[in-house]
Amino acid sequence: MATVAPGRYNGVMSEAHVLFLFLDGVGLGAADPRRNPFLQARMPALDGLLGRGWYLASRGLIRGTLASLAPTDACLRVPGRPQSATGQASLMTGRNMAAEIGAHYGPKPTREIAAALKTGNLFARVERESGRAALLNPYPRRFFETIESGRRLLSVIPLAAQAAGLTLRTHADLVAGRAVSPDFTGEGWRQRLHLPDTPVLTAEEAGIRLARLGLIYTLALLEHWPTDLVGHRQEMGAAVAALERFDRVVAGLLDVWDHRWGTVVITSDHGNIEDLGVRGHTLNPVPTIVIGRGHQMLAEGIRDLTDVAPAVLRAISG
């Protein structure tokens, strides 16, 4: 992977960088350790940023020294349980997609959602205004084969990337250090995809790679879906392990990230993992965590999912 000085890409000082970490299916829950794995997980990095109990819905807006947390409404004033396609599209466009199509919908986008993403999304906005955007997720060969055959539809975030003219990354990019696995470490590429040449990182190393890649681009986004998967499975041990792994990623990221030039935004599309007593999505708010430059002001402007894209653009503009 190319090394880039903090605050620079292609040798030119940029105004700012945003590293956007999207965690699927993470809400703010209740103080019930039997249902909420956050109460069993050890998360020293995020506890240090936001204080203990930051993951509880009862805490409200948190303003820390280096980071802030805004409880973020994922229901968008539309009846029913939030779903992935409408939630993610709202994050990527700043538009209330659940209200526009009349319901929460997912996991794959409808034609209306796809059209909205093609009309405009965060990646396209950054690219259009002379920035550089990147989706850091890599995709295996079989993924592209199923898309090309029509047996599979792109989900919201890769569809938004393609609509902006970005090239989706591959296993070769992962091996070369130009991408980060959605499971952070890359173990899944070896175990489930049977690609033994995949480098396996520690969670801390994954965080360092995220930071270094994030400082190359104006906007770099990683989509992490295992949190939603373990939430649906209602497995407490797996949920605790997933949360602790993410905290170690954050610890590695913070060792490298340059807060003078960059902002980290972490958010989700709907609740799930925070309440293992139910199999589906929850009505809980999701946490939007803003770390680094301008974090308090940005977090104070976030009320629901439609506020996240404008906050990212404000962070980029400085």
C-alpha positions in Angstrom: 0.0 0.0 0.0 1.3 3.5 -0.8 2.2 5.6 2.1 0.7 9.0 2.2 1.4 11.8 4.7 -1.5 12.7 7.0 -3.6 15.3 5.4 -2.3 14.7 1.8 -3.4 12.8 -1.2 -1.5 12.7 -4.5 1.0 15.1 -2.9 -1.7 17.8 -2.5 -3.0 19.1 0.8 -6.7 18.5 0.9 -9.2 20.5 3.0 -10.3 17.5 5.1 -10.7 13.7 5.1 -13.8 11.7 6.3 -13.5 8.1 7.1 -17.1 6.7 7.2 -17.5 3.4 9.0 -20.9 2.0 8.4 -21.9 -0.8 10.9 -25.0 -2.7 9.8 -27.7 -3.3 12.5 -26.3 -1.5 15.6 -28.6 0.4 17.8 -28.7 2.0 21.3 -30.4 -0.4 23.7 -31.5 -0.9 27.2 -29.4 -1.7 30.3 -30.2 -5.4 30.2 -27.1 -7.7 30.1 -29.3 -10.7 29.2 -30.3 -9.0 25.9 -27.8 -6.3 25.2 -24.3 -7.6 24.4 -22.8 -4.1 24.9 -23.1 -4.6 28.6 -21.0 -7.8 28.4 -18.4 -6.5 25.9 -15.1 -4.9 26.9 -14.7 -1.8 24.8 -11.9 0.3 26.3 -11.2 2.4 23.2 -14.8 3.6 22.7 -15.4 3.8 26.5 -12.3 6.1 26.7 -13.7 8.4 23.9 -17.4 8.5 25.1 -17.5 7.3 28.7 -19.0 4.1 30.1 -22.5 3.3 29.1 -22.3 5.3 25.8 -24.2 2.5 24.1 -27.4 3.0 26.1 -30.4 4.8 24.6 -30.9 6.6 27.9 -27.6 8.5 27.6 -28.8 10.9 24.9 -26.3 13.3 23.2 -22.7 12.8 24.4 -20.1 15.5 24.0 -16.6 14.3 24.7 -13.2 15.9 24.3 -12.2 14.1 21.1 -15.6 12.5 20.1 -19.3 13.0 20.3 -22.3 10.6 19.9 -25.7 11.6 18.5 -28.6 9.2 19.1 -30.0 9.0 15.5 -33.6 8.2 14.6 -33.8 5.3 12.1 -37.6 5.1 12.0 -37.8 8.4 10.0 -41.4 9.0 11.0 -42.6 6.0 9.0 -44.5 3.2 10.7 -42.8 -0.2 10.9 -39.4 -1.5 11.6 -36.5 0.1 9.8 -34.9 -1.9 7.0 -31.5 -1.9 5.3 -32.3 -0.5 1.8 -34.3 2.6 2.9 -32.0 3.2 5.9 -28.8 3.0 3.9 -30.2 5.0 1.0 -31.2 7.7 3.5 -27.6 7.8 4.9 -26.1 8.0 1.4 -28.5 10.6 -0.1 -29.7 12.7 2.8 -33.3 11.9 1.6 -36.0 10.2 3.6 -36.3 7.2 1.4 -38.7 5.3 3.6 -41.1 8.3 3.4 -40.5 8.7 -0.4 -41.5 5.1 -1.2 -44.1 4.9 1.6 -42.5 2.1 3.7 -39.4 0.7 5.2 -37.9 -1.7 2.7 -34.9 -4.0 2.4 -32.5 -5.6 2.1 -32.0 -4.7 -1.6 -33.1 -1.4 -3.1 -36.3 -0.9 -5.1 -36.2 0.8 -8.5 -37.2 4.1 -6.8 -34.3 3.8 -4.4 -31.8 2.8 -7.1 -33.0 5.9 -9.1 -32.4 8.1 -6.2 -28.9 6.8 -5.7 -28.1 7.4 -9.3 -29.5 10.9 -9.1 -27.1 11.8 -6.3 -25.2 10.2 -3.4 -22.3 11.0 -1.1 -19.7 9.4 -3.4 -21.0 11.3 -6.4 -21.1 14.6 -4.6 -17.5 14.3 -3.5 -16.3 13.2 -6.9 -18.2 16.0 -8.6 -16.7 18.6 -6.3 -13.1 17.6 -7.1 -12.6 15.3 -4.2 -11.7 11.6 -4.2 -14.1 9.0 -2.9 -13.5 5.3 -2.3 -15.5 2.3 -1.1 -12.9 0.3 0.7 -14.8 -3.0 0.6 -13.4 -5.7 -1.7 -15.6 -8.2 -3.4 -14.8 -11.8 -4.5 -15.0 -13.0 -8.1 -18.2 -15.0 -7.5 -19.9 -11.8 -6.3 -19.2 -10.1 -9.7 -20.3 -13.3 -11.5 -23.7 -13.4 -9.8 -24.3 -9.7 -10.4 -23.4 -10.0 -14.1 -25.7 -13.1 -14.4 -28.6 -11.2 -12.9 -29.0 -13.7 -10.0 -28.1 -11.0 -7.5 -28.8 -7.3 -7.1 -26.3 -4.8 -5.7 -27.1 -3.5 -2.3 -27.3 0.2 -1.6 -23.7 1.1 -0.9 -21.9 -0.6 -3.8 -24.7 0.6 -6.1 -24.1 4.1 -4.9 -20.3 3.7 -5.5 -21.0 2.4 -9.1 -23.4 5.2 -9.8 -20.6 7.6 -8.9 -18.3 6.0 -11.3 -16.2 4.2 -8.7 -14.7 0.8 -9.5 -15.5 -1.9 -7.0 -12.4 -3.4 -5.4 -11.5 -7.0 -5.6 -9.5 -9.7 -3.8 -6.4 -8.4 -5.5 -6.9 -5.0 -3.8 -7.3 -6.8 -0.5 -4.1 -8.7 -0.9 -2.3 -5.5 -2.0 -3.5 -3.5 1.0 -5.8 -1.2 -1.0 -9.0 -2.6 0.7 -10.2 -3.7 4.1 -12.3 -6.9 4.5 -15.9 -6.3 5.8 -15.0 -8.6 8.7 -11.9 -6.4 9.3 -9.4 -9.2 9.7 -9.9 -11.1 6.4 -10.4 -14.5 8.1 -13.6 -15.0 6.3 -11.9 -14.9 2.9 -9.8 -17.8 4.0 -12.4 -19.8 5.9 -15.5 -19.3 3.8 -14.2 -18.2 0.4 -11.2 -20.6 0.5 -8.7 -18.0 -0.7 -5.6 -19.0 1.3 -3.5 -16.1 -0.1 -5.6 -13.6 1.8 -3.6 -11.8 4.4 -5.1 -12.1 7.9 -4.8 -8.9 10.0 -5.4 -8.4 13.7 -8.2 -6.1 14.5 -5.7 -3.4 15.4 -3.9 -3.8 12.1 -7.2 -3.5 10.3 -7.8 -0.2 12.1 -4.3 1.1 11.1 -5.0 0.1 7.4 -8.3 1.9 7.6 -6.7 5.1 8.9 -4.0 5.1 6.3 -6.4 4.5 3.4 -8.8 7.1 4.8 -6.1 9.7 4.7 -5.6 9.2 1.0 -9.2 10.1 0.1 -11.6 12.9 0.7 -14.2 10.3 1.6 -13.5 6.7 2.3 -16.3 4.3 3.4 -16.2 0.8 4.8 -19.4 -1.3 5.0 -19.3 -3.8 7.9 -22.3 -6.2 7.9 -21.3 -8.9 10.5 -22.9 -7.0 13.3 -26.3 -7.4 11.7 -25.7 -11.0 10.9 -24.9 -11.9 14.6 -27.9 -9.9 15.7 -30.3 -11.9 13.6 -28.7 -15.1 14.9 -29.2 -13.9 18.5 -25.9 -15.4 19.6 -24.6 -13.6 22.7 -21.0 -14.9 22.5 -20.7 -14.0 18.8 -22.2 -10.6 19.4 -19.8 -9.8 22.3 -16.9 -10.9 20.1 -18.0 -8.8 17.2 -18.3 -5.7 19.4 -14.9 -6.3 21.1 -13.3 -6.8 17.7 -14.7 -3.5 16.5 -13.4 -1.7 19.5 -9.9 -3.0 18.8 -10.2 -1.7 15.2 -11.0 1.7 16.6 -8.0 1.5 18.9 -5.7 0.8 15.9 -7.3 3.5 13.9 -6.8 6.1 16.6 -3.1 5.3 16.7 -2.7 6.6 13.2 -5.6 8.9 12.3 -4.6 12.6 12.1 -7.4 14.6 13.8 -6.1 17.9 12.5 -7.3 17.0 9.0 -9.7 14.2 9.5 -13.1 13.2 10.9 -14.3 9.7 11.5 -18.0 9.1 11.3 -19.5 5.8 12.6 -23.2 5.1 12.2 -25.8 2.4 11.3 -29.0 2.0 9.4 -31.2 0.4 12.1 -31.0 -1.4 15.4 -30.5 -5.2 15.9 -27.4 -6.4 17.8 -28.3 -4.3 20.9 -31.4 -6.5 21.6 -30.8 -10.2 21.2 -34.2 -10.9 22.7 -35.8 -10.2 19.3 -34.7 -11.8 16.0 -35.5 -8.8 13.7 -34.6 -5.2 13.6 -35.5 -2.9 16.4 -37.1 0.6 16.7 -34.2 1.9 18.7 -32.1 4.9 17.7 -28.7 4.1 16.2 -25.4 5.7 17.4 -23.7 8.2 15.2 -20.2 8.7 16.6 -18.1 11.6 15.3 -14.4 11.5 16.1 -11.9 14.3 15.5 -12.2 17.7 13.9 -15.5 19.5 14.5 -17.1 16.5 16.2 -19.3 18.4 18.7 -20.8 20.8 16.1 -21.4 18.0 13.6 -23.0 15.6 16.2 -25.3 18.3 17.4 -26.8 18.7 14.0 -27.7 15.0 13.6 -31.2 13.9 14.6 -32.1 11.2 12.1 -30.5 9.2 9.2 -31.1 12.0 6.7 -28.8 14.3 8.7 -25.7 12.1 8.3 -24.8 12.9 4.7 -25.0 16.7 5.2 -22.8 16.3 8.3 -20.2 14.3 6.2 -20.2 17.1 3.6 -19.8 19.8 6.3 -16.9 17.9 7.7 -15.2 17.7 4.2 -15.8 21.4 3.5 -14.3 22.3 6.9 
